[in-house]
Amino acid sequence: MNMELLMQYITYALMAIGVLAFLVSIITQVIKEMPKLREIQTNAVALAVSLILCPVSVIVACQYFKIVIEWYYVFASVIAAFVVYLVSTGGWERVPDMWSRTKYKNK
């Protein structure tokens, strides 16, 4: 695999993460106003939306491009859902805070 093709794939992946994070943010804000969901934390709703939206988008993309759906596509989309969740909720600022609360912080 040459470097140009690798950079093209990385660009597509970052673009997909951005679009999915935008959709997760919008969907979360819309459904958060529903009566039953007002008591639930917004982060939990965003995580649930991300865990639903990412595998569905991979399945839709596979159907559109006529690609056979493999199990590891769906598994990778579930893993990617956590990245999309972090991007959509601004979680990159919280990652160092979570790391500092672990036992591995520098003394």
C-alpha positions as CSV (number, residue, x, y, z in Angstrom):
1,M,0.0,0.0,0.0
2,N,1.5,3.3,-1.0
3,M,1.4,6.4,1.2
4,E,-1.0,8.3,-1.0
5,L,-3.7,5.6,-0.7
6,L,-3.1,5.4,3.0
7,M,-3.5,9.1,3.5
8,Q,-6.7,9.0,1.4
9,Y,-8.2,6.3,3.6
10,I,-7.2,8.2,6.8
11,T,-8.9,11.3,5.4
12,Y,-12.1,9.3,4.6
13,A,-12.1,7.9,8.1
14,L,-11.6,11.3,9.8
15,M,-14.4,12.7,7.6
16,A,-16.7,9.9,8.5
17,I,-16.0,10.4,12.2
18,G,-16.7,14.1,11.9
19,V,-20.0,13.6,10.1
20,L,-21.1,10.9,12.5
21,A,-20.2,13.1,15.5
22,F,-22.2,15.9,14.0
23,L,-25.2,13.7,13.6
24,V,-24.9,12.2,17.1
25,S,-24.8,15.7,18.5
26,I,-27.9,16.8,16.6
27,I,-29.9,13.6,17.3
28,T,-28.9,13.8,21.0
29,Q,-30.1,17.4,21.3
30,V,-33.4,16.6,19.5
31,I,-34.3,13.5,21.5
32,K,-33.0,14.8,24.8
33,E,-36.1,17.0,24.9
34,M,-38.5,14.0,25.0
35,P,-40.3,13.7,28.3
36,K,-38.8,10.3,29.3
37,L,-35.3,11.2,28.4
38,R,-35.0,14.4,30.4
39,E,-34.0,12.5,33.5
40,I,-31.1,10.6,31.8
41,Q,-27.7,12.3,31.5
42,T,-26.9,13.8,28.1
43,N,-23.6,11.8,27.9
44,A,-25.5,8.5,28.3
45,V,-28.0,9.5,25.6
46,A,-25.1,10.5,23.3
47,L,-23.3,7.2,23.9
48,A,-26.5,5.2,23.1
49,V,-27.1,7.2,19.9
50,S,-23.5,6.7,18.9
51,L,-23.7,2.9,19.6
52,I,-26.8,2.7,17.4
53,L,-25.8,5.1,14.6
54,C,-22.3,3.8,13.8
55,P,-23.2,0.2,13.1
56,V,-26.3,1.3,11.2
57,S,-24.2,3.6,9.1
58,V,-21.7,0.9,8.3
59,I,-24.5,-1.5,7.3
60,V,-26.0,1.2,5.1
61,A,-22.7,2.0,3.5
62,C,-22.1,-1.7,2.8
63,Q,-25.5,-2.0,1.2
64,Y,-25.0,1.1,-0.9
65,F,-21.5,0.1,-2.2
66,K,-22.6,-3.6,-2.6
67,I,-20.0,-4.9,-0.1
68,V,-20.6,-8.1,1.7
69,I,-21.1,-7.3,5.4
70,E,-18.5,-9.1,7.5
71,W,-18.7,-9.5,11.3
72,Y,-15.5,-7.5,11.9
73,Y,-17.1,-4.5,10.0
74,V,-19.8,-4.3,12.6
75,F,-17.4,-5.0,15.5
76,A,-15.1,-2.2,14.3
77,S,-18.0,0.2,14.0
78,V,-18.9,-0.5,17.6
79,I,-15.4,0.3,18.6
80,A,-15.5,3.4,16.5
81,A,-18.7,4.5,18.1
82,F,-16.7,5.3,21.3
83,V,-14.5,7.6,19.3
84,V,-17.5,9.2,17.7
85,Y,-19.0,9.6,21.2
86,L,-15.9,11.3,22.5
87,V,-15.7,13.7,19.5
88,S,-19.4,14.6,19.7
89,T,-19.4,15.3,23.4
90,G,-16.1,17.1,23.5
91,G,-14.6,14.3,25.4
92,W,-11.0,14.8,24.3
93,E,-10.7,17.3,27.1
94,R,-11.9,14.7,29.6
95,V,-9.4,12.0,28.5
96,P,-6.5,13.5,30.5
97,D,-8.7,14.0,33.5
98,M,-9.7,10.3,33.4
99,W,-6.1,9.3,33.0
100,S,-5.0,11.5,35.9
101,R,-7.6,9.7,38.2
102,T,-6.0,6.3,37.6
103,K,-3.2,4.9,39.6
104,Y,-0.7,5.5,36.8
105,K,-0.3,9.2,37.3
106,N,3.3,10.5,37.7
107,K,4.4,11.3,41.2
